[in-house]
């Protein structure tokens, strides 16, 4: 019972007890259902037994089995009494009470065992199905030396044209005998285990319950308690080797920010324009309603203008202001490849293949160990299949990109952008742009994730994402200075915008 509680999580209040009227109903149903099959089986058993008994050629050993006649006799002796016994026992069940019902079950068991022994002996020299009675197989069935096959010999003795018919006669008799044994054993079970006491070992529910528990209990326990741990350990080992293996971070060629050399002097062709543009609120009014890419082209007219529009010493503060004032506010977004701000007025629609990094960075969510174990390891294999959204990553779709990227080599841009996605995936896993008092949360239970192994789940199909872009392990988050905590949230957007530095502004990789 303890095994039952552990495996199924269910504790039965008490074992159900048998009732005499229920036992009689089941026995009557079984016996009346058996009348026609038993009659046919008895007729076939008698026919085959008499045929074998009257022909000593089929009883020879060698070349045939030693117990051909004995097996046919046992089946005949076992099945023939069952037919009259069905009617006799059905009447006795009305009058017999108490332990006398047990005797009916014993008689049923004796007849079933006798028939089962005979059918088992027949199985040694008969095929198990009609497939073995095909012409080629019937003629070559268990041929020894120069002797004829058993079915060839039987066909000649019966006067039939082919051994196939003789084979089917014997197999039909054997199949009917096996069916009678099954129903007869079931009737014997109900008759013997008919005690109405709840705790009796003869209670019909108890041996059936124990049989089910013995057969299905260990596999079910293994499936519930062992298999999930094996699946979890296997995935953990893979992540461990990925962690200790060569996990190189994506390498970027950093562009040094432009710093004008005033000591060498800068020739300003139009000093009045430069003097106007260095005034920030005037510059912001000038760039109002312009496209961000037009502002970039405007800054490239001269070094002085570029320093006025994008000052190297004040770039972190100037960029957010310019990006806020440029392009249409309602349709503003970032170019997928260079991260410049674009809108419907300045973007170029182009049919290009997608990138897997877009899906991993925007939809994939980290899961804690407990949620991953419950959602993926605890269920049977295939319940939560691995993510297969990668099949849609390379599908052609219309993407809005800036005019500068539209003129560049597309393969080179995709390679560079994929590296950027890898870095963004690492930043997302480490929570680099979260506030100092915030941590990365589990996508299922919303609890803070501590340092350690990360389990990733696709946000589209809810399957496990096993892409190598996601880091398998995340260390402890570095604590920021407490005095800088107040200004941290204000600088997050500026840090995200300035990650690309001058290479982002001018579209240079």
C-alpha positions in Angstrom: 0.0 0.0 0.0 3.0 2.3 0.7 4.2 1.7 -2.9 0.8 2.6 -4.1 0.8 5.9 -2.2 4.2 6.8 -3.5 3.6 5.9 -7.1 0.0 7.0 -7.6 -0.3 9.6 -4.9 -3.6 8.0 -3.9 -4.6 6.2 -0.7 -7.7 4.0 -0.9 -10.0 4.3 2.1 -10.7 0.5 2.0 -10.6 -2.4 -0.3 -14.1 -3.0 -1.9 -15.8 -6.2 -0.8 -17.5 -8.7 -3.1 -21.2 -9.4 -3.0 -22.8 -12.8 -3.9 -25.3 -11.4 -6.3 -22.6 -9.6 -8.3 -20.5 -12.8 -8.4 -23.5 -14.8 -9.7 -24.3 -12.2 -12.4 -20.8 -12.1 -13.7 -20.6 -15.9 -13.8 -23.9 -16.2 -15.6 -22.9 -13.7 -18.2 -19.6 -15.4 -18.8 -21.0 -18.9 -19.0 -23.8 -17.9 -21.4 -21.4 -16.0 -23.6 -19.2 -19.1 -23.8 -22.0 -21.5 -25.0 -21.5 -21.0 -28.8 -17.7 -20.8 -28.8 -17.4 -23.8 -26.5 -19.7 -25.9 -28.7 -17.7 -25.0 -31.8 -14.4 -25.7 -30.0 -15.6 -29.0 -28.6 -16.7 -30.2 -32.1 -13.3 -29.2 -33.6 -11.4 -30.8 -30.7 -13.3 -34.1 -31.1 -12.8 -34.1 -34.9 -9.0 -33.5 -34.8 -8.6 -36.0 -31.8 -10.4 -38.8 -33.7 -8.4 -38.1 -36.9 -5.1 -38.3 -35.1 -6.1 -41.3 -33.0 -7.2 -43.2 -36.2 -4.0 -42.6 -38.1 -0.8 -43.8 -36.5 1.3 -42.1 -39.2 0.7 -38.8 -37.5 1.8 -40.2 -34.1 5.3 -41.4 -35.1 8.3 -40.0 -33.4 10.4 -39.2 -35.3 9.6 -37.4 -37.5 6.7 -35.8 -35.6 6.3 -34.7 -32.0 6.2 -37.3 -29.2 2.9 -35.9 -27.7 0.7 -35.4 -30.8 -2.0 -37.8 -29.6 -1.7 -36.8 -25.9 -2.0 -33.1 -26.6 -5.1 -33.7 -28.7 -6.6 -35.9 -26.0 -6.0 -33.3 -23.3 -7.7 -30.6 -25.3 -10.6 -32.9 -26.1 -11.0 -34.0 -22.4 -10.8 -30.4 -21.2 -13.3 -28.8 -23.6 -15.9 -31.5 -24.0 -17.1 -31.5 -20.3 -17.2 -27.7 -20.3 -20.2 -27.6 -22.6 -22.6 -29.6 -20.3 -20.9 -28.0 -17.2 -22.0 -24.6 -18.3 -25.7 -25.6 -17.9 -25.1 -27.6 -14.7 -23.1 -24.9 -13.0 -25.6 -22.2 -14.0 -28.3 -24.1 -12.2 -26.1 -24.9 -9.2 -25.3 -21.2 -8.8 -28.9 -20.5 -7.9 -28.9 -22.9 -4.9 -25.3 -23.1 -3.7 -24.3 -20.6 -1.0 -21.2 -19.9 1.1 -18.2 -22.2 0.5 -20.0 -24.3 -2.1 -19.4 -21.6 -4.7 -15.7 -22.2 -4.2 -16.2 -25.8 -5.5 -17.7 -24.5 -8.7 -14.6 -22.3 -9.2 -12.3 -25.3 -8.6 -14.1 -27.4 -11.3 -13.8 -24.5 -13.7 -10.1 -24.1 -12.9 -9.4 -27.9 -13.4 -11.0 -27.9 -16.8 -9.2 -24.7 -17.8 -5.8 -26.1 -16.7 -6.3 -29.4 -18.5 -7.2 -27.6 -21.8 -4.3 -25.1 -21.3 -1.8 -28.0 -20.9 -3.0 -29.6 -24.1 -3.0 -26.4 -26.1 0.5 -25.7 -24.9 1.7 -29.1 -26.1 0.0 -28.5 -29.5 1.9 -25.2 -29.9 5.1 -27.2 -30.2 4.2 -28.7 -33.6 1.6 -26.2 -34.9 2.1 -22.7 -36.2 0.7 -19.9 -34.0 -1.4 -18.2 -36.8 -2.8 -18.8 -40.3 0.4 -17.2 -41.7 2.2 -20.5 -41.2 -0.4 -22.3 -43.3 0.6 -20.7 -46.6 1.3 -23.3 -49.3 5.0 -23.0 -49.2 5.2 -23.0 -45.4 2.7 -25.8 -44.9 4.6 -28.1 -47.1 8.0 -27.3 -45.4 6.7 -27.1 -41.8 9.2 -28.9 -39.5 10.4 -31.3 -42.2 13.0 -33.8 -40.9 15.2 -35.5 -43.4 13.3 -37.4 -46.1 10.0 -37.5 -44.2 7.0 -35.5 -45.3 5.7 -32.5 -43.5 3.0 -33.1 -40.8 0.4 -31.3 -42.8 1.4 -33.0 -46.1 0.9 -36.3 -44.3 -2.5 -35.2 -42.8 -3.7 -33.9 -46.2 -2.9 -37.3 -47.8 -4.7 -39.2 -45.1 -7.7 -37.0 -45.3 -7.8 -37.0 -49.0 -7.6 -33.3 -49.3 -5.8 -31.6 -52.3 -3.4 -29.3 -50.4 -1.7 -29.3 -47.0 -2.9 -25.8 -46.5 -6.5 -27.0 -45.6 -5.2 -29.5 -43.2 -3.0 -26.9 -41.5 -6.0 -24.5 -41.1 -8.1 -27.2 -39.5 -5.5 -27.9 -36.8 -4.7 -24.1 -36.2 -8.5 -23.4 -36.0 -8.9 -26.0 -33.3 -5.9 -24.7 -31.4 -7.1 -21.1 -31.6 -10.6 -22.0 -30.3 -9.0 -24.0 -27.5 -6.9 -21.0 -26.4 -10.0 -18.7 -26.4 -11.9 -21.2 -24.2 -9.0 -21.4 -21.8 -9.1 -17.6 -21.4 -12.8 -17.4 -20.6 -12.7 -20.5 -18.4 -9.8 -19.1 -16.3 -11.8 -15.9 -15.9 -14.8 -17.8 -14.7 -12.6 -19.8 -12.3 -11.1 -16.6 -10.9 -14.5 -15.2 -10.1 -15.8 -18.5 -8.6 -12.7 -19.1 -6.4 -12.1 -15.6 -5.2 -15.7 -14.9 -4.2 -15.3 -14.2 -0.4 -17.4 -11.3 0.6 -15.0 -10.2 3.4 -13.1 -7.0 2.7 -9.7 -8.1 4.1 -9.9 -11.8 3.0 -7.1 -13.0 0.6 -10.0 -14.6 -1.4 -11.6 -11.2 -2.1 -11.7 -11.0 -5.9 -10.5 -7.4 -5.9 -7.4 -8.1 -3.8 -5.5 -10.5 -6.1 -6.5 -8.5 -9.2 -5.4 -5.3 -7.5 -2.0 -6.9 -6.4 -1.5 -8.2 -9.9 -2.0 -4.8 -11.5 0.3 -3.3 -8.8 3.0 -5.8 -9.5 2.9 -5.5 -13.2 2.4 -1.8 -13.6 3.7 -0.4 -10.3 7.5 -0.6 -10.9 7.4 0.8 -14.4 5.1 3.6 -13.3 7.4 4.4 -10.3 10.4 4.4 -12.6 8.6 6.7 -15.1 7.5 9.1 -12.4 10.6 9.3 -10.2 13.6 8.1 -12.1 13.1 9.1 -15.7 12.7 12.8 -15.0 15.9 12.8 -13.0 17.7 11.1 -15.8 16.4 13.6 -18.4 17.3 16.5 -16.1 20.8 15.2 -15.4 21.5 14.6 -19.1 20.6 18.2 -20.0 22.6 19.5 -17.1 25.7 17.5 -18.2 25.4 19.0 -21.7 25.2 22.5 -20.3 28.2 21.8 -18.0 30.4 20.8 -20.8 29.3 23.8 -22.8 30.3 25.9 -19.9 33.7 24.5 -19.4 34.3 24.3 -23.1 35.5 27.0 -25.3 32.8 29.6 -24.9 34.3 32.6 -26.7 32.5 35.9 -26.5 31.8 37.6 -29.8 34.6 39.9 -30.8 33.9 43.4 -32.1 36.2 45.8 -33.7 35.7 48.9 -31.6 35.9 52.3 -33.4 37.6 55.0 -31.5 35.3 58.0 -30.9 36.2 61.0 -32.9 38.1 63.7 -30.9 39.0 66.9 -32.7 42.5 68.1 -32.4 42.1 71.7 -31.7 45.8 72.3 -31.1 46.4 71.5 -34.8 43.6 73.8 -35.8 40.5 73.1 -37.8 39.8 75.1 -40.9 36.2 76.4 -40.6 34.9 77.6 -43.9 31.7 79.0 -42.4 32.4 79.9 -38.7 29.0 81.5 -38.3 27.2 78.2 -39.0 29.5 76.4 -36.6 28.8 79.0 -33.9 25.1 78.5 -34.4 25.1 74.7 -34.3 27.1 74.5 -31.1 24.1 76.0 -29.3 22.2 72.9 -28.4 18.7 74.2 -28.3 19.2 75.9 -31.7 20.5 72.6 -33.1 17.6 70.7 -31.8 15.2 73.1 -33.4 17.1 72.6 -36.7 16.8 68.8 -36.6 13.1 68.8 -35.7 11.1 66.6 -38.1 14.3 65.6 -39.9 15.1 62.0 -40.4 17.9 60.7 -38.3 19.9 59.6 -41.3 19.6 63.1 -42.8 21.1 64.5 -39.6 24.0 62.0 -40.0 24.6 63.1 -43.6 24.4 66.8 -42.5 27.1 66.2 -39.9 29.4 64.7 -42.5 29.7 68.0 -44.4 32.7 69.0 -42.4 34.7 68.1 -39.3 33.5 71.2 -37.5 29.8 70.5 -38.2 30.3 66.9 -37.1 31.8 68.0 -33.8 28.9 70.4 -33.3 26.2 67.9 -34.0 27.9 64.8 -32.4 30.4 66.1 -29.9 32.8 63.4 -28.9 33.0 64.6 -25.2 29.2 64.8 -24.8 28.0 62.0 -27.0 26.1 60.1 -24.3 23.9 63.0 -23.6 23.5 64.3 -27.2 22.4 61.1 -28.8 19.1 60.6 -26.9 18.1 64.2 -27.5 18.7 63.9 -31.2 17.0 60.6 -31.5 14.0 61.9 -29.7 13.5 64.9 -32.0 14.1 63.1 -35.3 11.8 60.9 -37.4 8.0 60.4 -37.0 7.2 59.6 -33.4 4.4 57.1 -34.1 6.4 54.9 -36.5 9.9 55.3 -35.1 12.0 52.2 -34.7 15.6 51.0 -35.1 17.2 49.6 -38.1 17.7 45.9 -37.7 21.3 46.0 -38.9 22.9 49.3 -37.8 20.5 50.3 -35.0 19.9 53.8 -36.4 16.5 55.3 -35.8 14.2 55.1 -38.8 10.5 55.6 -39.6 8.1 54.9 -42.4 9.3 58.0 -44.2 13.0 57.1 -44.4 13.0 53.3 -44.3 13.4 51.0 -47.3 11.2 47.9 -47.5 13.3 44.9 -48.7 12.5 41.2 -48.8 15.3 39.5 -46.8 15.8 36.3 -44.8 15.3 36.6 -41.1 17.8 36.2 -38.3 17.5 33.7 -35.4 18.9 36.2 -33.0 15.7 38.3 -33.3 13.6 35.5 -31.8 16.2 34.6 -29.2 16.6 38.1 -27.8 12.9 39.2 -27.9 10.9 36.0 -27.0 13.1 33.4 -25.2 12.7 33.4 -21.4 15.0 32.0 -18.7 13.5 29.3 -16.4 14.6 28.4 -12.9 15.7 24.8 -12.2 12.4 23.9 -10.4 10.1 25.2 -13.2 12.2 23.5 -15.9 12.1 20.3 -14.0 8.3 20.4 -13.6 7.5 21.6 -17.1 10.0 19.5 -19.1 11.7 16.7 -17.1 8.7 15.5 -15.1 6.6 14.7 -18.2 7.0 11.9 -20.6 9.4 12.2 -23.5 7.9 14.4 -26.2 5.4 16.2 -24.0 7.4 19.4 -24.1 9.4 19.0 -27.3 12.5 21.1 -28.0 11.8 24.4 -29.8 11.5 24.0 -33.6 10.9 27.7 -34.5 14.3 27.7 -36.2 12.6 26.5 -39.3 11.0 29.9 -39.7 14.2 31.9 -39.0 15.4 31.9 -42.6 12.0 32.6 -44.2 11.9 35.6 -46.5 10.0 38.5 -45.1 9.8 42.2 -45.7 12.1 44.2 -43.4 12.4 47.9 -43.0 16.0 49.0 -43.0 17.8 52.3 -43.4 18.9 53.6 -46.8 22.6 53.1 -46.0 22.2 49.4 -45.1 20.3 48.9 -48.2 23.5 49.7 -50.2 25.8 47.4 -48.2 26.7 43.7 -48.7 23.8 41.8 -47.1 25.8 38.7 -46.0 28.4 40.8 -44.1 25.7 42.8 -42.4 23.9 39.6 -41.2 27.1 38.2 -39.8 27.8 41.3 -37.9 24.3 41.6 -36.7 24.2 38.0 -35.5 27.3 38.8 -33.3 25.4 41.7 -31.8 22.5 39.4 -31.0 24.8 37.0 -29.2 26.1 39.9 -27.1 22.5 41.0 -26.4 21.5 37.5 -25.4 24.4 37.4 -22.9 23.4 40.8 -21.5 19.8 39.7 -21.2 20.9 36.5 -19.3 23.1 38.5 -16.9 20.6 41.3 -16.4 23.2 43.9 -17.3 20.7 46.7 -17.9 18.5 46.1 -14.9 18.5 48.3 -11.9 21.0 47.4 -9.1 18.2 46.1 -6.9 16.6 44.1 -9.6 17.4 40.6 -10.8 16.5 38.5 -13.8 13.2 36.7 -13.1 12.0 33.2 -14.1 9.6 33.3 -17.0 7.2 30.9 -15.3 7.1 31.6 -11.5 8.5 35.2 -11.7 10.9 34.5 -8.9 14.4 36.0 -9.0 17.0 33.8 -10.7 20.2 33.3 -8.8 23.6 32.6 -10.4 24.0 29.1 -11.9 22.7 27.1 -14.8 20.2 28.8 -17.1 17.3 26.9 -18.8 15.8 28.7 -21.8 12.2 28.4 -23.1 10.9 29.7 -26.4 8.2 32.3 -26.0 6.4 31.3 -29.2 6.0 27.5 -29.0 6.9 27.1 -25.2 9.5 24.4 -26.1 13.0 24.2 -24.7 15.3 26.5 -26.6 18.7 24.7 -27.0 20.4 27.2 -29.2 24.1 27.9 -28.3 23.4 31.7 -28.4 22.0 31.5 -24.9 24.7 31.2 -22.2 24.4 27.9 -20.3 25.7 29.5 -17.0 25.5 32.9 -15.5 27.7 34.1 -12.6 26.8 36.4 -9.8 25.7 39.9 -10.7 28.2 42.6 -9.9 26.8 45.0 -7.3 26.8 48.7 -8.4 27.9 51.5 -6.2 25.1 52.5 -3.8 25.7 56.2 -4.4 25.2 55.6 -8.2 21.9 53.7 -7.8 19.7 56.8 -8.1 21.1 57.8 -11.5 21.4 54.2 -12.8 17.9 54.0 -14.3 18.3 57.3 -16.1 21.5 56.1 -17.8 20.1 52.7 -19.0 18.6 54.1 -22.1 21.7 56.2 -22.8 23.9 53.1 -22.4 21.8 51.1 -24.7 21.8 53.9 -27.3 25.6 54.5 -27.0 26.6 50.8 -27.2 27.4 51.2 -30.9 29.2 54.5 -30.4 30.4 56.2 -33.5 30.2 53.1 -35.6 26.4 53.2 -35.0 26.0 56.8 -35.8 27.8 56.7 -39.1 26.8 53.2 -40.1 30.5 52.0 -40.1 31.1 48.4 -39.0 
